[in-house]
Amino acid sequence: MILFLLPAGDYDPTEAAVPWAALRDAGFEVRFATPGGQVALADPRLTELGFSWLSPWLMTRRAELAAYRRLTEDPRFLAPLAYADVDPAEVTGLFVPGGHAAGMRTLLEDATAQQLCARIFTQGLPVGAVCHGVLLAARALDPATGRSVLHGRRTTALTTLLELTGWNLTRLWLGRYYRTYRTTVQQEVTAALADPSHFLAGPALPRRDTAARPGRGFTVRDGNYVSARWPGDCHRLAAEYLALVRAHETAAEHTRQPTQGKGKGRR
């Protein structure tokens, strides 16, 4: 099963729903895990409340919101596991969406979620993360080295430019909504890397991708791991993560199959 780690609430609906839809439509089993095994809903400001006159730019777009509504009707979504109840032996891939609101901390600061992420990462299974979700990987320590599982890898995440732009546009009435932590996501993730140059910020002026134009998005792939910056990258991220999952499944099938011609001439 492909496991989606969700917080108790407040994640970005696009970042969860678009990759989920790509996997489900391709026939993969997707399960969800939350801190206590309770259903977790996305950030209501992104789905319902909005941002006043900034809503056309900051709220979830219609197509992606429809994908999220479809997600919330899925029986697997309505029956999530608790982090502590996940059997790592049953996991074949991991995806971690992000979000800005305070509820994201219930995922990012959870020791069990961090350990689970580290275990799946170091097993070489397909891992995808976007926005604040990359912080979980940055905080997940490889038990063999004591360093982040991102140490020695290239990655992207929510950039400081994107984070501070959202904060400056909304802070007069939303306060620290766009600042989940005092340190920006890019700063914390970069500190976990072997070299600051391993953080790739992408184009300074990002464009939102769409299902028809996924190439507008920006992603970074390094081995079994692919990352993206924000909701505007998620159609490309979904396609690349799906490709990663398919490649891993094909490799696993070849490993399980007996060698062709084995035993010939011994009858």
N, C-alpha and C positions, 0 to 999 in steps of 0.2 A: 504494500500500500504506500501511496505517496502521502506523507503527513504534512498538514498545514498547522503550524503553531500560531495560535491567536491569543491575544491578551483577554482579560475579562470583558473588554469593550474598547471602543474608541479607535480602532484601526481604520485605515483608509479602504473604502469599499472597492475602488478600482484595483488597488494593489492585491486584494484577495480574490476578487471575482473574475478578473480577466484571465489570470493564470489557471484558476480552478476550471473555468469554462473550457479552456483549451485542452486540459488534461481529461476532463469528463467526456468531452465530445470525441476524444480520441480513444475512449474506452478504458482509461486507467481508473483504478480504484483510488479514491481520495478520501482520507479521514481527517478529522480535526481534533485538536487537543487544546484545552483551555486550562487555566490554573486549577480550578476545582471541578472541572467536568460539566460546567454550566454553559448554556448557549450564550454566545458572545455576539453582540451586534456592533455594527460599525459606528463611527463617530457621527452622531446625529446632526452636527453642524454641516457635514459633507453630504448628508442625505436629505435633510428636512429643513433645518433652521437657516442655513445660508449665511451670507456675509454682506447683507444689505446690497449696496450698489456694486460691490465687488463679486457678487454671486456668479455672474456669467464667466468669470475667470477662475474662481477658486472652488466652486462647488463641483460635485461629481457630474459628469456629462450624461446626457440622456441614455445613450447606448450602454455605457458602463453601469449606470444605475439600474438599467433593466437586467443586466447580467447579475448584479448584486441581489436584486429581488428574486431572481431564479435561484441563486445560491441559498438564500434563506429558506427556500422551500424544499431543499434537498434533505432527505431523511438522515444522511450522514452528518450534515451540519446541525440538525436538530438533536443529535445524540452524540455529542463530543466526548472524547476521553478526557480524563484529568492527566496533566503532565506526568504525574507519578504512576499512572496506570498504563502508560505506553510501553509495549514490549519492543525494544529496539530490534529484536530478531525478525519482527514482522514488517519493519520499515524498509522500503526500497528507495526512498527519496524524501527530501525535506524541502519545504518552502516556507519562507518567513516574510510576510508583508509588513509594512510599516504604518505610520500614522503620527500625528503631531500631539494629540490631546493627552492629558495626564494618565488616562487608562492604559496607555502603552507601557507604562512602567511595570505593570503587573506581569508582563512578559519579559521585558528587557532586564529586570532586576531579579528574576526568579532563578535560583541556583539550579533547580531541577531542569528547567528549560535550557540553561546554559550547558549543563552536563550532557543533556540529550543531543544538543546541537554539536557539541564537540565529538561525541561518539560517532554520530552519523557522518560528520565531516571527515574524520580520520579513517573511516571505513572505506572511503572512496566512493560513497553513494552520491547521486546527483543532488546538489544543494542550490537553491535559488533564494535570493534575498533582495529587497528593494527598500530604499529610503531608510527609515529608522530600523528596519529589520536587520540591516547590516550590523547594527550595534550589537545584536545578540551574538553574531559570529565573532565580532571584535572582543567580546567579553568571555567567549567560550574558550577555555584553556585546554590545550593538548596535554594530557597527563604525562606523555613521554618527554615533553620539553618544558612544561610550565608556562609556555607562551601561548598567545592567541593562535587559534587555528588559521587566522589570516596572515600570520607572520610568514614572510617568504612568498606571499601571493599578491597578485594585482587585483584591485577592486575599485568599484565606485560606490557611492552612497549619496544620500541627500547632501548637496554641496552647501558650503557656507553662503554662497551667493543666493541660492534659492531659499535657504532657511531665513536669512536676514531680510530678504526682500519681502517674504510673506509676513514676517514679524513687524517690519516697519510700516507695512500697509494696514495692519490691523491692531497694533498695540494700544492705540488710544482708547479702544473699547473692549478689546479682547485680552489685554495685558500680555501674559507670557504664553498664550495659547500656542504660538508657533515656536516657542523656545521650551521644549520638553526638559532640557537641561541647560545649565549656564554655559557649558562647553558645547560648541556646535557638533553636529554629527560628524562632519568632515574632520574636525580637529581630533575627536576621540578615536575615530577609525584610523586616521593617519598615524596616531601615536602607537597603535598596535602593530603596525607594519614594520617589516625589516628595513624599508627605505621609504622616505616620504614620496619619492617619485612613483611608488607603486600605487598611489591613489590617483586615479584618472578622473578628472572633473568633466570631461566632455566639452561640447561647444558652450561658449559663454552665454549665448542666447538660445536656450533650448526650445524646441518646437514639440508640441504634443503629437504623438503618433496616433494612428487609428487602425482599425482592423484592415482597411484597404491600403493604408500606407504605414506599415510597421517600420519601414526604414528610417522614418523620421526620429525614432527613438534612439537612445544610446545605452549600450550595455557593455560590460566587460566580462569576458570569459577567461578563466584560468583553470585548466584541468576539469575537475568534476564540479566546478563552482561558477555560477553566473550571477551577476549583480546589475542593478540599475539604480537610478537616482530618485525618481519621482513618478507619480501616476502617468505622466506624459510619455514614459518609456515602456509602459506595461504590455502593450501589444507586441512589441519586439521582444521583450523579456519573456512573455508567454511562449512565443514561437521558439526561442532559443532554449528555454528550459525544457519544453516538450521534446525538442531534438536531442537534448542531453539525456533525458529519460529514455527515449527510444534507443539511443546508442548504447546505453548501459544495459538495457533489457536484451538487446541483440547479442552483446558481448557475453552476458550471463547465460543465454541460451546455448551459445557455442561452447561455453565451458562445460555445460551439463551434458551435451551430446557426446556419445561415444565416438571415438576416432573412426572415421570412415575406413572400411576395409579391415578393421581389427579382427584378427582371428582367421583370416583367409589362409587356406593351405594347411590348416590344422585339423580339418575334419577327418 
